[in-house]
Amino acid sequence: ADCQQSLSCKMGSTGFIGLGIMGRGMALNLIQSGQRLVVWNRTASKCDELAAKGAIVVATPAEVIAQCDVTYSMLSTPEVSKEVFYGDGGTLAGIEAGKMLVDCATLDPATMMQFHADVKAKGGLFLEAPVSGSKGPAEQGTLVMMCAGDKEVFDGIEKTGLAAVGKASFYLGDVGRASRMKLAVNMVMGQMMCALSEGIHLTEQAELDPATFVEILGLGAMACPMYKGKGPAMIKGMYPTQFPLKHQHKDVRLACELGKEVGAALPVAEAALQHFTAALPANADDDFSAVLTAVRAQKK
């Protein structure tokens, strides 16, 4: 199968646009929950695994929307999201009265608000639904969903689609509020990773065992799955990609921009942004824990 295949399906199917690191796992969980899936992805070969499990593959995002009541979209950046949303045969082109779009990307609030306005103008319904979690939780169906927008969409999918991909869902009100919450969450995640990196670097420079440092952290109030899961590999210089550094950089940057917009001083986030910016040229596609390379390279 490839992304040029176009088959008709019964209304009531669920659509999915974007089968990258996060979208793949989410789509597989929707199929496993019993939903009939219609999919599209920019890189055609990524559709094959879903097609083998029964998904219908179509040629454009607009076709996904046309064949489904509810469509989820999970794209990597604001730039890619806009290209897919507004392009020829794009998401917006398929929207008509009653169609429901659930956008799970991490975008700036203004972009989400514009998407919402454009969907509403064509009679559609829109739910902003960025997620907390990386590749593993996406595959395990344990993401945390932050939602805003049309409450009837949230109510309609909370116990079905959202439950298939996540372990908890929060409804936060008007569109824009979910993106703001997601940026706050990912800002803290980036800060925590920079703090761990600086701790590892300090113990190394002080001729202490960084593995013991990570173990001690795990036995106290600062214990967390992220430190336990990533710390040992970081010490060995291994950064298998669960959440790409380039995306963490983008999220911290957007959080800092939001801070300026709302009058919140964020000096720790600004410092974290400097670390991620320094790591970006060499480690953009590595896991965001590769920020340790930039921390190690900094001069006193």
C-alpha positions in Angstrom: 0.0 0.0 0.0 1.1 3.6 -0.4 -0.3 7.0 0.2 -1.7 7.3 -3.3 -4.2 4.6 -2.7 -7.7 6.0 -2.3 -10.6 3.8 -1.1 -14.1 4.8 0.1 -15.1 4.0 3.6 -18.2 4.3 5.7 -18.8 7.5 7.5 -18.0 6.9 11.2 -14.3 6.1 10.4 -11.6 8.0 12.2 -9.0 9.9 10.4 -5.3 10.4 11.2 -2.9 12.9 9.6 0.8 12.6 10.4 2.5 9.2 11.2 5.8 10.4 12.7 7.3 9.5 16.0 4.2 10.4 17.9 1.4 9.9 15.3 2.4 6.3 14.5 1.9 5.1 18.1 -1.3 7.0 18.5 -2.7 5.7 15.2 -1.8 2.1 16.1 -3.6 2.5 19.4 -6.7 3.8 17.7 -6.7 0.7 15.4 -6.2 -1.6 18.4 -9.2 0.0 20.2 -11.4 -1.1 17.3 -11.6 2.1 15.3 -11.6 2.0 11.5 -8.8 4.3 10.4 -8.2 6.5 7.3 -4.6 7.8 7.2 -2.3 10.2 5.3 1.3 11.0 5.8 3.8 13.2 3.9 6.3 10.3 3.7 4.3 7.7 1.9 6.2 4.6 3.2 5.2 5.4 6.8 1.6 4.5 5.8 2.5 0.9 5.0 2.5 -0.4 8.6 -0.9 1.1 9.2 -2.3 -0.3 5.9 -1.1 -3.8 6.9 -3.2 -3.5 10.0 -6.3 -2.5 8.1 -6.1 1.3 7.7 -7.3 2.9 4.5 -4.6 5.1 2.9 -5.6 8.1 0.9 -3.8 10.6 -1.3 -4.4 13.9 0.6 -5.4 15.3 4.0 -8.6 16.6 2.5 -9.6 13.0 1.5 -9.0 11.9 5.1 -11.4 14.7 6.3 -13.9 13.9 3.7 -14.2 10.2 4.6 -14.3 10.6 8.4 -16.4 12.2 11.1 -13.4 12.8 13.4 -9.8 13.4 12.3 -6.7 13.6 14.4 -3.7 15.5 13.2 -0.2 15.1 14.7 2.4 17.2 12.9 5.9 18.2 14.1 6.2 22.0 13.8 4.0 25.1 13.2 5.6 25.4 9.7 4.6 21.8 8.7 1.2 22.1 10.4 0.4 25.3 8.3 1.6 23.7 5.1 -0.6 20.6 5.6 -3.6 22.7 6.9 -3.6 25.3 4.1 -2.0 23.5 1.2 -3.7 22.2 -2.0 -5.7 19.2 -0.9 -4.9 20.1 2.7 -6.8 19.7 5.9 -8.9 22.8 5.6 -10.0 22.0 2.1 -11.8 18.9 3.4 -13.7 20.7 6.2 -17.4 21.1 5.8 -20.4 21.3 8.2 -20.1 18.8 11.1 -16.6 17.7 10.4 -14.5 17.4 13.6 -10.7 18.1 13.7 -8.5 17.3 16.7 -5.1 18.9 16.4 -2.6 17.2 18.7 0.5 19.2 17.6 2.5 21.5 19.9 2.0 24.9 18.3 2.0 28.5 19.4 -1.4 29.5 20.7 -2.0 32.1 17.9 -1.7 29.4 15.2 -4.1 27.1 17.0 -6.6 30.0 17.3 -6.3 30.7 13.6 -6.9 27.0 12.7 -9.9 27.0 15.0 -11.4 30.2 13.4 -10.8 28.8 9.9 -12.5 25.5 10.7 -15.4 27.2 12.4 -15.9 29.5 9.3 -16.6 26.4 7.2 -19.0 24.9 9.7 -16.6 22.4 11.3 -15.7 21.7 14.9 -12.2 22.0 16.4 -10.5 20.6 19.4 -7.0 21.7 20.4 -5.3 18.6 22.0 -1.6 18.7 22.5 -0.1 15.8 24.4 2.4 15.3 27.2 4.6 12.3 26.5 7.1 11.0 24.0 7.5 8.0 21.7 7.1 5.4 24.5 3.9 6.8 26.0 2.5 7.3 22.4 3.1 3.6 21.7 1.7 2.5 25.1 -1.4 4.7 25.0 -0.4 6.6 28.1 -0.2 10.2 26.9 -1.7 13.0 28.8 -4.1 15.0 26.7 -4.6 18.8 27.2 -7.7 19.9 25.3 -9.5 23.1 24.5 -12.1 24.3 22.0 -15.5 22.7 21.1 -16.7 20.9 24.2 -19.0 18.7 22.2 -16.0 17.2 20.4 -14.2 16.6 23.7 -17.3 15.0 25.2 -17.8 12.8 22.2 -14.2 11.3 22.1 -13.1 11.5 25.7 -14.1 7.8 26.4 -13.2 6.5 22.9 -10.4 8.1 20.9 -8.7 10.1 23.7 -8.9 7.1 26.0 -7.3 4.9 23.3 -4.2 7.2 23.1 -4.0 8.6 26.6 -4.3 7.8 30.3 -5.8 11.2 31.2 -7.6 14.1 29.4 -8.1 17.6 30.7 -10.6 20.1 29.2 -9.1 23.6 29.7 -11.6 26.0 28.0 -11.2 28.2 24.9 -8.7 27.3 22.1 -5.2 28.6 23.0 -5.4 27.5 26.6 -4.3 24.0 25.9 -1.3 25.1 23.9 -0.3 27.5 26.7 -0.5 24.6 29.2 1.5 22.4 27.0 4.2 25.0 26.6 4.4 25.4 30.4 4.7 21.6 30.8 7.4 21.2 28.1 9.3 24.3 29.4 9.6 22.5 32.8 10.7 19.3 31.1 13.4 21.1 29.2 14.6 22.9 32.4 14.7 19.5 34.2 16.8 18.0 31.5 19.2 20.9 31.6 19.4 20.6 35.4 20.2 16.9 35.1 22.8 17.6 32.4 24.5 20.2 34.6 24.5 17.8 37.5 26.1 15.0 35.5 28.7 17.5 34.1 29.5 18.8 37.6 30.0 15.3 39.0 32.3 14.4 36.1 34.4 17.5 36.5 34.5 17.0 40.3 35.8 13.4 39.8 32.7 11.8 41.2 30.7 8.9 39.7 27.8 10.4 37.7 26.0 7.0 37.8 26.0 7.2 41.6 24.7 10.8 41.3 21.8 9.6 39.2 21.1 6.7 41.6 21.0 9.1 44.5 18.6 11.4 42.7 16.3 8.5 42.2 16.1 7.7 45.9 14.9 11.1 47.0 12.2 13.7 46.4 13.7 14.5 43.0 13.1 10.9 41.7 11.3 10.9 38.4 10.9 8.5 35.4 12.8 10.9 33.1 15.9 10.9 35.1 15.8 7.2 35.8 15.2 6.4 32.2 17.6 8.7 30.5 20.4 9.4 33.0 22.4 6.1 32.6 22.3 6.4 28.8 23.3 10.0 28.9 26.4 9.2 30.9 27.4 6.8 28.2 26.9 9.4 25.5 23.8 7.5 24.1 20.8 9.6 23.1 18.2 7.3 21.4 15.5 9.5 20.1 12.2 9.5 22.0 11.6 13.3 21.7 13.9 15.1 19.3 16.0 17.9 20.6 14.9 20.2 17.8 11.3 19.9 19.1 12.3 20.5 22.7 14.2 23.6 21.5 11.1 24.8 19.7 8.9 24.3 22.7 11.2 26.1 25.1 11.5 28.9 22.6 7.7 29.2 22.3 7.4 29.1 26.1 9.8 32.0 26.4 7.9 33.9 23.7 4.7 33.3 25.7 6.4 34.5 28.8 7.2 37.8 27.1 3.6 38.1 25.8 2.0 37.6 29.2 4.6 39.4 31.3 6.1 36.4 33.0 9.9 36.6 33.6 11.4 33.2 32.8 15.2 33.4 33.5 15.6 29.6 34.0 13.8 28.9 30.7 15.9 31.4 28.9 19.1 29.7 30.2 17.7 26.3 29.1 17.0 27.8 25.7 20.7 28.8 25.4 21.7 25.2 26.1 19.3 23.7 23.6 20.3 26.3 21.0 24.0 25.4 21.5 23.2 21.7 21.0 20.9 22.2 18.0 23.6 22.2 15.2 25.0 18.8 16.0 22.2 17.1 17.8 18.9 18.3 16.3 17.6 14.8 15.6 19.0 13.1 18.7 16.9 12.8 21.8 16.6 16.0 23.8 18.8 14.5 26.5 21.7 15.2 24.0 21.7 18.7 25.4 24.3 17.2 27.8 26.8 17.5 24.9 26.3 21.3 24.9 26.6 21.5 28.6 29.8 19.5 28.6 31.3 21.7 25.8 30.7 25.0 27.6 33.7 26.8 29.1 33.7 28.1 32.6 
